[in-house]
């Protein structure tokens, strides 16, 4: 695959970028439709099903996708995280081809946090009116429905904090280290200087074919369909 210019390198494939921005949009939709309630709740459910499909896709893509999409590429140990924090506090800009060690940890945390929220929503219900019921609520006892409903209402606040930290970190890199991570997630390319030291060879990355991403997405959508039906 050719890059747009010799000063830039392609680091993010299209499936990862579409996942990222579609998830952002759907989380906004879910948040506001959940607050508005009423007839908006049907859109809240649809948005939740779409989010679950995306999450399953991203988890699968973390094992079979492109180099920088794989968990094995960006999940590092504590030592790597500490070393990265030291870089952030120094005058030197960190160089990472894909996610840095802290960013990789945040990806995993966000995936698990959103998955917990969606899972709770599947078992939640409006116990006062009985008009709003998650598709799996009928499978569990009332006490578990109440627990899931309370968790679903509370956990959204945790998600807001995590998303806020994610956004703050992106702007911190932009203004403190002069690295535009947001643009990279839009275009898929990063300056070569943000990835490797001067004079170092360009890294060789493998990008999975789009047809594989489509196949994985279809399978994940089918799984969600059978869950909610």
C-alpha positions as CSV (number, residue, x, y, z in Angstrom):
1,X,0.0,0.0,0.0
2,X,1.4,3.4,-0.9
3,X,1.4,6.4,1.4
4,X,0.2,9.8,0.5
5,X,3.7,11.3,0.9
6,X,7.1,10.1,1.9
7,X,6.8,12.2,5.1
8,X,3.7,10.3,6.3
9,X,2.9,6.7,7.0
10,X,-0.5,4.9,7.0
11,X,-1.2,3.6,10.5
12,X,-4.9,3.2,10.8
13,X,-7.1,1.1,8.4
14,X,-10.5,2.2,7.4
15,X,-12.4,-0.3,9.6
16,X,-10.8,1.1,12.7
17,X,-11.5,4.7,11.8
18,X,-15.1,3.9,10.8
19,X,-15.5,2.0,14.1
20,X,-14.2,5.0,16.1
21,X,-16.3,7.7,14.6
22,X,-19.4,5.7,14.3
23,X,-19.2,4.7,17.9
24,X,-18.8,8.3,18.9
25,X,-22.0,9.2,16.9
26,X,-24.0,6.3,18.4
27,X,-22.9,7.1,21.9
28,X,-24.2,10.6,21.5
29,X,-27.5,9.3,20.1
30,X,-27.8,6.8,22.9
31,X,-27.1,9.4,25.6
32,X,-29.7,11.9,24.4
33,X,-32.4,9.4,23.4
34,X,-32.0,7.8,26.9
35,X,-32.5,11.2,28.6
36,X,-35.4,12.2,26.4
37,X,-37.2,8.8,27.0
38,X,-40.7,8.3,25.6
39,X,-40.9,7.5,21.9
40,X,-37.2,8.2,21.7
41,X,-36.5,4.9,23.5
42,X,-36.9,2.9,20.3
43,X,-34.0,4.8,18.8
44,X,-32.2,4.3,22.1
45,X,-32.6,0.5,21.7
46,X,-31.6,0.5,18.0
47,X,-28.5,2.6,18.8
48,X,-27.6,0.2,21.6
49,X,-27.9,-2.8,19.3
50,X,-25.6,-1.0,16.7
51,X,-23.1,-0.2,19.5
52,X,-23.0,-3.9,20.5
53,X,-22.4,-4.9,16.9
54,X,-19.5,-2.5,16.7
55,X,-18.0,-3.7,20.0
56,X,-18.1,-7.3,18.9
57,X,-16.6,-6.3,15.6
58,X,-13.8,-4.3,17.2
59,X,-13.0,-7.2,19.6
60,X,-12.8,-9.6,16.7
61,X,-10.8,-7.1,14.6
62,X,-8.4,-6.9,17.5
63,X,-7.4,-10.5,16.7
64,X,-7.7,-10.8,12.9
65,X,-7.4,-7.2,11.7
66,X,-4.5,-5.0,10.6
67,X,-1.3,-4.7,12.5
68,X,-2.1,-1.6,14.5
69,X,-5.7,-2.8,15.2
70,X,-4.5,-5.9,17.0
71,X,-4.5,-6.1,20.7
72,X,-1.1,-7.7,20.6
73,X,0.3,-4.6,19.0
74,X,-0.8,-2.1,21.6
75,X,-1.4,-3.9,24.9
76,X,1.8,-3.4,26.8
77,X,3.0,-4.2,30.3
78,X,3.3,-1.7,33.2
79,X,6.9,-1.0,32.4
80,X,6.0,0.3,28.9
81,X,3.3,2.5,30.5
82,X,5.7,4.0,33.0
83,X,8.3,4.7,30.3
84,X,5.6,6.4,28.2
85,X,4.6,8.6,31.1
86,X,8.2,9.6,31.5
87,X,8.4,10.6,27.9
88,X,5.3,12.7,28.3
89,X,6.9,14.6,31.2
90,X,10.1,15.1,29.2
91,X,10.8,17.5,26.4
92,X,10.9,14.7,23.9
93,X,7.9,13.7,21.9
94,X,6.9,10.0,22.2
95,X,7.0,8.0,19.0
96,X,4.5,5.3,18.5
97,X,3.3,3.7,15.2
98,X,-0.2,2.9,16.5
99,X,-1.6,3.3,20.0
100,X,0.9,4.3,22.7
101,X,0.9,2.1,25.8
102,X,-1.4,4.5,27.7
103,X,-3.7,4.9,24.7
104,X,-3.8,1.2,24.3
105,X,-4.9,0.7,27.9
106,X,-7.6,3.4,27.4
107,X,-8.9,1.6,24.3
108,X,-9.3,-1.6,26.3
109,X,-10.9,0.2,29.3
110,X,-13.4,2.0,27.0
111,X,-14.3,-1.1,25.1
112,X,-15.0,-3.0,28.4
113,X,-16.9,0.0,29.9
114,X,-19.2,0.4,26.9
115,X,-19.7,-3.3,26.7
116,X,-20.8,-3.4,30.3
117,X,-23.2,-0.5,29.7
118,X,-24.8,-2.2,26.6
119,X,-25.0,-5.6,28.4
120,X,-26.8,-4.0,31.3
121,X,-29.2,-2.4,28.9
122,X,-30.2,-5.7,27.5
123,X,-31.4,-6.8,30.9
124,X,-32.9,-3.4,32.0
125,X,-36.5,-2.5,32.3
126,X,-38.8,0.3,33.4
127,X,-40.2,-1.5,36.5
128,X,-42.7,1.3,37.2
129,X,-44.6,1.3,33.9
130,X,-43.4,-2.0,32.3
131,X,-43.5,-0.3,28.9
132,X,-39.7,-0.3,28.3
133,X,-38.1,-3.6,28.6
134,X,-34.7,-4.9,27.4
135,X,-34.8,-7.9,25.1
136,X,-33.2,-10.2,27.6
137,X,-35.0,-8.9,30.8
138,X,-37.5,-11.8,30.6
139,X,-34.8,-14.3,31.1
140,X,-33.8,-13.2,34.6
141,X,-35.4,-12.6,38.0
142,X,-36.8,-9.2,38.9
143,X,-34.0,-8.5,41.4
144,X,-31.4,-8.9,38.5
145,X,-33.5,-6.6,36.3
146,X,-33.5,-3.9,39.0
147,X,-29.7,-4.3,39.5
148,X,-29.1,-4.1,35.7
149,X,-31.4,-1.1,35.4
150,X,-29.7,0.8,38.3
151,X,-26.2,-0.1,36.9
152,X,-27.3,1.1,33.4
153,X,-28.4,4.5,34.8
154,X,-25.3,4.9,37.0
155,X,-22.7,3.7,34.6
156,X,-23.4,6.3,32.0
157,X,-21.7,8.8,34.4
158,X,-18.6,6.6,34.4
159,X,-18.6,6.6,30.6
160,X,-18.8,10.3,30.5
161,X,-15.7,10.6,32.7
162,X,-13.8,8.1,30.6
163,X,-14.8,9.8,27.3
164,X,-13.8,13.2,28.9
165,X,-10.3,11.8,29.8
166,X,-10.0,10.4,26.3
167,X,-10.7,13.8,24.7
168,X,-8.5,15.7,27.2
169,X,-5.6,13.3,26.4
170,X,-6.0,13.9,22.7
171,X,-5.8,17.6,23.1
172,X,-2.9,17.3,25.5
173,X,-1.0,15.5,22.8
174,X,-1.9,18.1,20.3
175,X,-0.9,21.2,22.3
176,X,1.9,19.7,24.5
177,X,3.6,17.3,22.2
178,X,2.4,18.7,18.8
179,X,1.0,15.4,17.8
180,X,-2.4,15.5,16.1
181,X,-3.9,12.1,17.1
182,X,-7.4,13.3,16.0
183,X,-6.4,14.0,12.5
184,X,-4.6,10.7,12.3
185,X,-7.8,8.9,13.2
186,X,-9.6,10.8,10.4
187,X,-7.1,10.4,7.6
188,X,-5.4,7.2,8.8
189,X,-1.9,8.7,8.3
190,X,0.7,10.0,10.8
191,X,3.9,12.0,10.2
192,X,6.8,9.6,10.0
193,X,8.5,11.6,12.7
194,X,5.7,10.8,15.2
195,X,6.3,7.0,14.6
196,X,10.0,6.4,14.4
197,X,13.3,8.3,15.3
198,X,15.0,10.3,12.5
199,X,16.9,8.0,10.1
200,X,15.1,4.9,11.3
201,X,13.6,2.6,8.6
202,X,9.9,2.9,7.9
203,X,8.0,0.2,9.7
204,X,6.3,-2.5,7.7
205,X,2.6,-2.8,8.5
206,X,0.1,-5.3,7.3
207,X,-3.4,-4.2,6.5
208,X,-6.3,-6.7,6.4
209,X,-8.5,-6.8,3.3
210,X,-11.7,-4.8,3.4
211,X,-13.7,-7.9,2.5
212,X,-12.6,-9.5,5.8
213,X,-13.9,-6.5,7.7
214,X,-17.2,-6.8,6.0
215,X,-17.4,-10.5,6.7
216,X,-16.6,-10.0,10.4
217,X,-19.2,-7.2,10.6
218,X,-21.9,-9.3,9.1
219,X,-21.2,-12.1,11.5
220,X,-21.3,-9.7,14.5
221,X,-24.6,-8.2,13.3
222,X,-26.1,-11.7,13.0
223,X,-25.0,-12.5,16.5
224,X,-26.7,-9.3,17.9
225,X,-29.8,-10.0,15.8
226,X,-30.2,-13.5,17.4
227,X,-29.5,-12.0,20.8
228,X,-32.2,-9.4,20.7
229,X,-34.7,-11.6,18.8
